[in-house]
C-alpha cells in the first residue's frame, strides 16, 4: 500500500446512497448503520492506496453494483450480486484494520497516529449507532476510546521525538501491536456478517483494556528516560520567532489556567509556576533582543505546555510531564552575561536602547551616491539625449546587485531627461512577464491613468491606446529586468518610430539581449566596483558626510574588500554596520563573517546578504521574509503590506499606538537598513509603495522555506 497518487479516486456515490436507503427500509447489515462503518474505512482506504491496488478495484465494482440495484425490488439478480460483493468487501477490510506498511514512511509515530485516528472514528460511529449488543459494555468502549485519544496525544508529544533512544522504538512497537489488536477486535465484531457472540466480545474487550495498563507504565518510564536526553520541545509551527508570537503563546497559557477542566485543577499549582517562570524569561528576552536562540527556547517550551494541556492527557500524565517542563526552564535560566557569551556576540551590540540613536544616523533612501557609476551616468545620458533619430534600444547589463535599476532610475529622473522627452514610462518585466501587465504599467506610469479605468480593456485595446498615446511624441520607455527577447517581441509593435529620437532603455542580466532585439542597440555592461570604490561607498552609507573614526578604518576597508565589488553587498553590510555601535570589536565580528563567505561566485554573495538578515532584530525578521510572497519586481502598496503584517500577527502591541502605525515604523526601519526600496512616495513625502531587490527576494524565499515560514510551490 502506498499513498495515493494524482489519479482520480473511484466514486462511492452509489454505494453511499444505497446503504443509506437500505439501512432505513430493508436490512442488508447485521445491525442498523453497519454500512456507515464500512464507508468510514473506505474513506481511509481511498486516502491510503494507489489506484492500481486490488482494493480500489473492489470499491469500483461495489459502487457499480450498487448503481444497478436502483429501480429493482429485493431478491433480484442485481440485489443478490450486490449482497455477495458487499460481504466479500467487508472481509477484505480486515487487512486495512491493521497498521499499513511503514517502510516508506520515516515518521512511524505519524503513521501510527493516523491509524489510531481511524480506530477512534469507528468507535465514535459505534457509540453513535448504539447497536443493542453493546449495551452491557458501553462504558468499556468509552474507556477504550479515551485510552486511544491519550495514545494520539503521546505520539505527538516531545518524549517520542527522540528516535535515537531504544525505548522510543520499543514503546512505538508496543503501541502499534495494541492498535493492531484493537483493529482486529473491531473487524471481528462490527464488520461481520455473522451473529455477534456477546460473551466472547466482552472477554476480548476486557483483555484489550488489560493490555493498556502495562503500556501506560512503559510510557511513563520512557518519559522519565527521555526527559534527561531530549534538548528541545515539540516541533514548532515555524522556525521564525518573534516577541509577538511568544506573547501570544503566553496569553493562551493564561487562558488555559482559567479553563474549567477537572484535570487542570489538579495541576494548577504546577502551571502557575511554569507560567511565572516563562514570564520571567520573557522579560529577559526584552533585554536580550538579539538572542534569537534564547527566545526560541521560550517559544518551544510554551508550545510544549500548550500541547500537553490542550490534549486528552489524563491527570497522571500531566503530573509527570509538567515537572519535566519545569526542569527544562531551569536549564535555560542562565545569567544574561552567560547568554551573551554563548551567543558569541559583543555585549555592546545587544541593547536596542543603544542602537536607536545610531539608526537615525543612517542616510535616508533617496539620498543616492553613484560611486563608480559617475562616468556611466554621463555616457548613457548622452546616448539617451543624442543621435540617431530612429527609435533606439539602449541597455544596461550586468550581474544582479551591480546597480542596473538604481542607475536607470537616476537617469529616468534626471532633469535633462525629463525635459527632453514628451512621454516617459517605467515597467518591470521580470522573468515571468505578462504582456497585459506591461501594457497597464506603461499606460498608468506615463499617463497618470487610474488603473481601474483600463482594467476592463482587452490586450489589443490596451496596445492600441498605448500606440496612439506615443504616436508623434518623443518618448522614453524603461523596461526593467528584462530576461529574454520574447518580451520585446511581444511589445515592439506598440512603440511607433517617428524618427524623433525616442528611446527604449533595458536593464538586463544578459549582455547580448539588446543586440538580439535590435542590430542598432547600444550595450552598456556595468563593471564591478574597485576596492577603493567599495570603501568609499561603504563610508558614505554608514557615516554619510561624517569622517570614519580612525580605529574603524582598517577593519572597515577589510569589510569593503570582502564585498568583492558588488554594490548591493556593500549597501546591505553598510546597513548592518550603521545599526551597530561604532567600536572596533563590534566591526571585527562582522568582518569575521564577511571574510569567510566572499568570492566572485553568486552563491557566495547569498551568504553575505544573509548577514543582513541575521543582524535584524527579531521583530523585523518575519516582516522582511514576508516580501518573498509577492511577485518579483512588483511594487507593493504600503497600506496593503502593513495590513497583511498585522493580520499575520507580526506586529507587537505598543501602548498608545495603533498596529498600523507600528507596522509603518517597522517598514521605515527595513528601508533604513537598505533591505527595502522605496518605489513611490506620497505628495507629503511618505512611502506609498515599496519592493525589494531580486537577490533579497530570493533570499526571503530561501530562508522562509528553510525555516518553515512559507512553502514555495514551483510552477
N, C-alpha and C positions, 0 to 999 in steps of 0.2 A: 504493500500500500504506500502511496506517495501523495504528497499534497497536490490538489487538483491543478491542472494547467489552465490554459486560457479557453479550452473548449467549452461549448455550451453545456450546462448541466441539464440532464433529462428532466422533462416536466413531470410533476407529480399532481397536476391539477385534477385529472380524472380520478386518481386514486383517493385523494383527499375528499373530493365531492361524494364519491360512492361510499366511503367509510363513514362519513358524517350522516348520510342518508340511512345506511343500514343500521347504524347504532340507535337511530330513533324509531325505525319501522320494523326491521327484521334483524334478528341476531345472526351476525356472522362470527362474532367473537365469543370467547369463553365467558367474558364478563363485559358489561357495558363500558365502552370507552377504550377497550384494549387497542383499537386501531390508532388512537392518539399516541399511545406509547410507541407503536410501530413507526409512526410518522416522525416522532422526536428523534429516534435512532436514524431514520432515513435522512433527515436533515444533516445530522452529524456525518453520515457516510458521504453525502454529496460534497461536503467541505473537505473531506479527508482523501478521497480516492480520485484517481485519474479516470478519464472517460473510457479507457481501454480495460479497466478492471472488470472482472466477471460480474461482480455485484451490481455494477451500473447497468449491465445488460438485463439483469433480473428486474431491476427497478423499471426499466423501459418496457419490458414485457408485461409487468404487472399493471403499469399505467395504461398500456394499450388494451389489456384485457378488461380493465375497469371501464374504459370507454365503450366497449362492445356490450356491456351489461345494461347500459341505459336504454330504456324503451322496451325491455323484456321483463316478463314476470319471473318469479323464482322458479327454480327447478328446470331451467332451460340449459342447453349445452354450454352457452356462454357463461351462465352463472356457475355451473359446475367447474368449468375450466378456471374461472377466477378463484374459486374456493381452494382448488388444488394448488394454484400458484401462490396464493396468499399464505397457506400453511407451509409450503416449501420455503417461501421467503422468510417467514418467522424463524424457521430452523437455521437458515443461513445467518441470521443476525447474531447467533451465538459467538461467531468469530469476532464480531465488532463490539461485543461487550467484554472484550479483553483489551489490554494495552496494545496499541499498534506498534509496529517495528520501530525501534528507536535508533537504529544505526545511522540514519541520515540526519538525525537531529542532535546538535551539540548540547542543547539545553534540555536535559532529560526532565528536570523539575517542571518546566513549562509544559511538556508533553503530558506528564502525569496529571498536572493541574487541569488541562483541557479534558482529559478522560474523566477525572473525578467530577468536573462540571457537568458532563453528560449524565453521570450517575445521579447527581443532585437533581437535574431536570426530570429524570424518570421518577425519582422519589416524590418530587413536588406534584407531578401528574397523578401518581398513585394516591397520594393523600387527598388530592382534589377529587378524584373519581370515587374514592372510598368504596371499593368492592366489598361485598358482605363478608368475605372470608378473612379480611384483615382486622375486623373489629376487635378481636381478642388481644391483638398485639400492636395496635396503632401507636401506643406510646413508645414501643421499642423501635418502630420505623422512624418516628420523630427523633429519637435519640441517635439512631444511625445517621440521619440527615445532619444533625448538629455536629457529630464527630467528623463527617466528611467536610463540612464547612471549616472546621478547625484545621484539617489537613491542608486545605487550599490556602489558608492563612499562613501556615508554617512553610509551605512550598515557596511562597513569595517573600518570606522574612529573611533577615540578614544571616542567621546561622547556617542557612542552606546555600549561601552564595560561595562559601569556601570549598570549592570542589577538590582541593588538594588533600583535604582530610579524609582518611579512610572511613571514619564514622559517617561522613556525609553520604558516601556511596552506599554504605550499609543501611542507613535509615531510608534512603531513596528506594533501595531494593525492597525493603520491608513494606513501605507504603505501596509500591507497585503490586506486590504479592497480595496485600489486603484488598486493593482496588479490584484486582482480577477476580478475587473470591466473591466480592460483592456483586460484580458484573455477572458472574456465573449464577449466583443466587437469584438475581433479578430475572435472568433469562429462564431459569428453571421454573419459576412460579408465576411470572407475569407475561411471558412470551411463549406460552404453551397452548396446545390445542386439547390437552387432557384435563381432567378434573383435578383441581388443586387439593392435595392432601394437607390439611391444615396442621395436623400434629407434626408432620415432617418439617413443614415450613417454620413452625415455632421453634423447633430444635435447632434448625440451621441458622435462624436469626439470632438465637441466644449464643450459638457458637461464634458467630461473627463478632458480636458485641464483646464477647470474652477475649477475642484476639486484639481488640482495640486497646485495652488497658496496658498490656506489656509494650505495645508500640509507643504509647504515650510516655512510658517510663524511659524508653530508648531516646525519644525526642528530648526529654528533659536532660538526660545525661549528655546528649550531643550539644545542646545549647550551652551547657556549662563548659564543655571542652572547646567549642568554637569561640566562646566569648574571650578566651585567652589568646587566640591566634588571629582573629579577624580584625583588620585595621579600620575598615570603612563601614558605612551604613548601607542601606538599600540603594539600588541603582537609582540615581536622581533622574528627574524628568529632563533636565538639561544640565550640561556642564558649565553653562554660563550662569554666573551668580551675580545677584545684585542685592543691595541692602533692602530694597522694596520686597524682594522675594522672601528674604529671611523674616522681615517684619510681618508679612502676610502669614507665613507659617506659624509664627509665634501667636498671632491673633487667633488662628484656627485652634491652636492648643488651648488658649484661654477659653474659647467657646466650648471645647470638649470638656473642660473642667466643670462647666455648668450643665452638662448634658445629664438628663435624668436616666441614668443607666445603672442598674444594680451593681454591675461589675466595677464601674468607676468608683463607687462608694468605698469599695474595699481597698482601692489603690490610690485614693485621692491624696493622701499624705505624700506618697512617692511622686505623684505627678506634680504636686505643688513644689517639691524640692527641685525636680528636674526643670520645671518652668523658671524658677528663680535663678538657677544656675545658667540656663540658656540666656536669660535676660541680662545677667552679669556679663557673659561672654559677648553678647550683642553690644553692650556699652563699650567694651574693649575694641570691638570692630570699628566703632566710630573713630577711635583714635588711630588704629592701625589700618587706615583706609586702603593702603596699597597691598595689604597682605591677603591676597585673594584666597590662598590655600587655607588660611585660618578661618575665613568666613565660610568657605565650602564645608569645613568640618562642622560648623554650627548648623548649616543648612541640612547636611546629611543626617545629623542626629535628630533635628526637628522632623524631617521626613520619616525617620525610623519610628519615632514616638507616635506620630500621627497615624502611620500604617498599623502599628500594633493596636492602638486604642480603637481605631475605626474598624478593625477586623472582627471576626467572630471568635476571637480567642477567649477561652474560659478564664476564670479568675486565677487558677493555679499558674497558667501560662503568663499572665500579666505580672504576677508577683515574682515570677522567675526572670522575665525579660527586662522589666523596668530597672531593677538594681544593676543589671549588666549595662544598660544605657548610662546610668549614673557613673559607672566606673569609667566609661569612655569619656564622659565630660571631665572627670578628674584628671585624665591623662592629657587633655588638651588645655587644661588651665595652667598655662605657663606664664611667667612674668613677661611683660612687654619687651624687656631687653633681650630675653632669650628668643622670643618670637622673631624679633628683628634680626638677630644673629643667624637664626636658622634660615631666614629668607635671604640671607647674604646680600642685604641691601643697606646702604648707608642710612643711619638713623635720620640724618637731616632731610632725607627725601621722603620721609613718611608722613609728615603732618600737613594736611591741606591748608591749615591756617598760615603756614609759612610760604605756601605756593601762591595764594590768592593775589598778592601784590605783584608777584613775578608774571603771572598770566596777563596782567594789564599792560606789561611792557612789550608783549609780543605784538608785532605790527598787524594792523587790520588788513583783511583781504581787500584787494583793490589798489593798495599802495605797492604796485609791482615794480621790480627792478629786473632788467633784462641782462643779467651778467652773461657775457659770452654770446649774446644774441644781438648786440647793437648793430653789427655790420649786416646781419641777416635782415633786421627790420628795415634798414636803409635800402638794401638791394631789392627786397621784394616789394617795398613801397614804390620804387621806381618802375618795377615790372608792371604793377597794377595801374600806375598813372601814365605810363609812356606808350610807345608804339609796340606792336602794329595796331591797325584799326580793327581788324577782324576779331571776332569772338575768340578769346584765347583761354586755355586751361593752364593754370599755374599751380604747382603742387609743392607742399611742404611735407617731406617724408623723413622717416626715421624710427628708431626703436621706441616702444612705449615708454613714457616718462621723460623723453628728451625736451618736451615743451612745445610740441607742434600746435596744440589747441591754444595754449597760452599766447604763442606768437601770433596765431591767426586772429585771436580776439584783440590783441594790441593793434594790429593793422586795421581790423574791422571798425574800431572806434577812433582811429587816427583822424584828426580834424581835416587833413588834406583829402583823405579817402572819402569822408562823409560829404565834403563839399563837391568833390569831383563826380561822384555817381548820383544819378537821379533816384535810383532804387537800390536798396541793399537788403539782403535776406540771409538768414543763417538757418541751416538744418543739420541735424545729427543723423547720419546714415546708419552706421554700425554694421555688424556682421549679418544680422538677421533683419534686414530692412524690409519695409513695405512701401511701395510706391505711393499709396494713398497717404500714409503718414508724412512722407517727404513733401508731397504737394501741399498738404494742410499746414505743415510747419513753415514752408516758404511763404505761403499766402498770408498767414497770420503775422509772421515776422516782418514782412515787407509792407503790408497794407494796414496793419493795426486792426484787422478784421476780428470780430468776435468768433471764436472757433465754432460756437453753437450755430452761427448763421450759415456755415458752409458744410456742416457735418452731414446733412441730408443729400448733398450733391454726390453724383457718382464720379468715378475716377476721371472719365473723359471730360465731364463738365468742369471739374477742378482744373484739369490740364489746360482746357480752352481758356478758362478765366485767367490762369497764370500767363499764358502766351499773350493774351490781349493786354494784360497789365504791363508786360515788359516791352511790347512792340513799340519801336520808335524811341525807347528810353535807354540811356546808358546805365547798365546795372552791374552789380557785384553779387554773386551768389556764393556763399561759403558752404561747401559740402564736407562737414567734419567727420573724420573717422570712416572714410570710405574704404571698403575691403576688397572689392573687385570691380571690374569694368562693367559688369551687368547693371549695377545701379545707375551708372552714367548712361548706358544704352537705353534704359527704361525712361530716362528723364530728358535726354538731349533734344527731342522734338519739341519740347515746351519752351526752349530757350532760343528766341529769334536772333539771327546775326544780321544786324543792320549796319555793320561796318562803322560802329561808333565807339570802339574801344571798351566794349563790355568784357567782363572777366568772370571766370569760374575759378574759385580757389579751393583746391583739395587739401585736406590733411589726411595722410595715409601712412601705414606702416611699410608700404611696398613702393620702392623707388621707381619701378618700371610701370606702375599702374597708369600714370598720366600719359606716358608715351603710347600705351595701348589705346587710350581714349582718343588721342589726337597726335598726329605726326608733328604738329606745331607747338606741342606743350612745352612748358619750361619747368624743369625739375630742380628743386632746392633741397638736397639732402642735408639734414641737420647733423652736426658733429657732436661728440661727447665733449663735456667741459674739461679744461685742463685742471691740474691740481690747484693752481693759484686761483682759477675762476671758481672752483668748488669752495675754497676757503673764503673768498670774497662774498659769495652768495650766502654761505652759512653765517658769516659775521652779520651781514645785513638782516637776515631773517631772525637772528637771535637778539642782536643788540640795536638794530635799526641804525640810528645815527650816532650812537654812543661807541666809544672805542672798546675793544675787547680787553678785559683785565689781563695784565701781563702773565699771571700764573696760569691762565687758561689757553694761552696762545699755542703752545706746543701740543697739548692734548687735543685742542680744537682742530689744529691742522691735521693731526693723525686721523681724527674722525672724518674730516672733509676728504682726505685722500682715500679712506676706506669706501666712500660713496662712489668711487671709480668713475666719476664723470657724469653720473646720471642726476639731472636736476631734481627729479621727483624724490630721489633718495635723500638728497641734501635738504630739501624742504621739509620732509616728514621728520628727519632726525633733528633738524633745527627746531621744529615744533616741540619735540621731546625735551631738548635742552632748555628751551625757553620756559618750560614749566617745571624745571628743576632748579635747585639752588646753585648759584654760581660759585661752586667750590671745586677744587681740583679732584678731590676724592670722588665726588659725585660724577663728574665728567669722565673720569677714568673708568668707572663702572660701565658707562655707555660705550666708551672706546673699546673695552674688552669684548663686548658683544659684537660691535660692528666689525672688528678686525677678524673675527672667527668666521664671518659669513661671506665677505665680498670677493667677487671676481667678476670678469665680464661675461657672466652667464646669467640669463634672465631669471632662472630658478634661484640663483643666489640673491638676486635683488628681492625676491619674495621674502627671504629671511630678514633682511634689514628693514623692509617695510613692516614686517610683523613686530619689530621692536616698538614701533609707534603704537601698535595695538596693545602690546604688553605693558606699556607705560601709562595707558589710560586709567583713570580712576574707575572703580568697579561699576559705578552707576552709569558711566558712559559706554561701557563695552556692549551691552545688548542693543543700545540705541544705534551705535555705529554698525554692528553686524546686520541690523535690520535693512541697511541700504542694499544688501545683497538680494532682497526680494524684488527690487524694482528693475525694470528693463534697462539694459545697457544704454548709456548716453542720453537717457530721457531726463528732462527737467522734472523735479518733484516739487509740487506746491507745498510750501511750508505748513500751511493750515492743515492739509491732508496728512502730512508726515507727523506733526505733533499730536493730532487726534489719534492716529494709529499707535503711536508710542504710549499714549495714555491708556488706550483700550487694551494694549498688550500687558500693561502693568509695569512698564519700565520706569515710570516717574514716581519719585519719592514724595511723600506728603511733607509739605513745608508750611508752617503756620503763617497765616495771613497772606498766602499766595495761592492762586489758582493752579491747577495741574497744568493748564495750557501755558501759563507764564513760566513755570519751572521748566517745561519741555522746551520752550524757546531759549531759555538760558542754557540748557544742555546743548542745543544746536549751535548757539553762539560759541560755546566752548569748543565744540568739534571744528567749527570754522576757524577759530583762533589757533587751533593746533595744526592747521594745514591739511586736515583729513577730508573736509567737505568744501566744495566750491560754491560760491555764490553765483547762481545763474541769472537771476533777475532781482532788482531792487525796487522797492516801492518808492513813490514820489517823495516820501518823508525820509528815505534812506534805509528803512528796514529791509530785511531779506524777504523777498516774495517767493522765490523758487531756488532750489539748490540741486546739486548732484555730486557724484564722486568720480574720481579718475577710474578708468577701466581696470588698471592694475589693483587699485584699492578695492574695487567692487569684486574682482576675482578673489582677493584675499578674504573679503567678507564671506563669500560662498565657501571657500576652502575651510576657514576656521569654523564657520557656522555649522557645516556638515560634520566636521570632526568632533565638535563639542555638542552635537545633537541639538543644536539651536534651531536648525532648519533641515529639511530634506530637499536635496537638489534632484530634480527629475529631468533627465536628459531627453531632449526632443528627438 
